[in-house]
Every structure is written in C-alpha cells, then in structure tokens.
Amino acid sequence: MPPRDLLLVAVVILAWGSNFSAMKIALAELPPFLFVGLRFALLIPLIAIFPRPAGWGAILAVGALINMGQFAFLFGAMAADASAGLASLIIQSQVPLTILLAWAVYGERITLVQGAGIALAVLGLGGIGMVAGGNITLLGLGLILCGALSWAIGNLVLRRLPGVRMLPLFVWGSLVPPLPMLCLSLLTEGPAPLATIAALSPGAWGAVAYVAIASTVVGYSIWGTLMSRHPAALVTPFALLIPLVGMATAALVLGERITLGEALAGLLVLTGLALAVLGPRHAARRARRAPPPAP
C-alpha cells in the first residue's frame, strides 16, 4: 500500500476511533434516541447528491439495522454507564457475530483460527463484564452487544449487495431513523425534543456534526476508495486499530482511565478479533503453499 493510501487509512481510523468521544460529549446534552434521530436527519439532504444505490428493501434494512438499531443500543449504553473507550472496543464484537451468523444463515465455513478468535473474544467480553470498575455495567455491556448484533445482522444484508457503494447506501439509509427515534424520544425521553435541540451548546452541536460527518461521510467515502484500490484482505485488518484509537482519544479528551483488569480483558478481545479477521488470510496462504496432490 503506497504512503498516500496509508495516510488515508490513518484519517479514517482516526475519524472512526475519535467518533466515540464525540458521541459521549453530545450525549451529555442529548438523550440517546433523540441523538440517533438528529444525527441521521443531518445527512438526509445529501440524498440529493447520490442516486439511489439499491432497492428499497435493502435501504430500509440497512437503515433499520445498522443506522438505527446499532446506534440506538450503543447510545443508550453510553448515556447510561459505558465509557467511550470500552464502547469502541465492545461494539467490534460485530466481527465474530457476523462470522457466526454467516455460518448459520449462509453456511459459510469457519476456520479453526477464526473459531479460536471467536472463543477468545467471547472470553474477553465475559472478562470485561466481571472486572469492569465503573467504566461499564452488565446492562451497558448487554446493550452494546445488542447494538453489535444489530450491526452483524445488517452485515448479512450487505453480504447480498456486492458492488453497491457504501456511502450512498448509508446516506439513503438515513431516511429510516429520524421518525421512529423521534417517536421513541417523545414517549420515553420527554415531551419537548425541539426545545432540547434548540438548547444545545455549540460544543454539543459540534459533536453531533462530527459524529454525522466524520463517521459517515468522511469515513465511508475514504473506506470505499481504499476498498476499490486494494483487496479487502489488505484493508479490513486496519479496522482493528479503531478500538485502540477510541481508547486513546477517550483518555486524552475525556480523561477516561482503563483498569488493569479491563486492559487485559480488552487485549483478549483484540486478539480474538485479529484471529477472526486474519483467519481466512492464514487459511488461504496455507492452501496456496500446500503441495499439489499426487497423480
């Protein structure tokens, strides 16, 4: 990968990793359901730029599962008790969940290395639940895992859409969350969402804009460019850096601190994710090196 593209990788990983600290800042003034609706309402005008990238069924599914479901659970956990750093790590459990669902639904093979990675990730997540020292509760862990499951199910939809550009798909999927999230906000978070939005400080508005623009527009446009230039097996492992950037940013911006037990459990999760992501490459490399069968 040339230096230009490595720089683009750094930009997108920084955008996605620091995104969690911006979420935490916005959630100090916005309730979670209202935040989800506002975040995606800001993206709706971009529909004028992009032609519709897929059928309405796919757009509605991606909008409901990845845009709405994932972030409704994630924001709920972060608003209640989950730190930004741990949230950036735990949400990546969507990787082993996607692998397991693809095996169950599509019959995709799970290699021995991937299976070991999934087991390590589950062990690490269990460790976080047992040793979390105020950075997350079992409720917060469960909510984030529900968000990861929603993301993983959405990934199965994406699996059926080869060649579809991700940025236009997620922009069009932004049509889904605003109205349901506004209704849920009215029912559970208070009767005056417009007054809450009007009272936002400039810092909160900046955080909301950063989450919407940096995560979706900048992140997916650069990621799509990289995926078009290089094999997926070369690009996707860089996503393992997102939790590291998320934790570092949360420590610098929010003053969060990770306990030793959380760090060790998080290391297990990262090791498991690495094995799950890199397992297919390892298996393919071994297959290429295997001697041809005897005549």
PyMOL commands that set and color helices and strands:
alter all, ss='L'
color gray80, all
select helices_A, chain A and resi 3-27+32-41+44-48+56-80+84-106+112-131+138-159+166-173+178-188+193-198+202-229+232-254+260-289
alter helices_A, ss='H'
color red, helices_A
deselect
rebuild
show_as cartoon
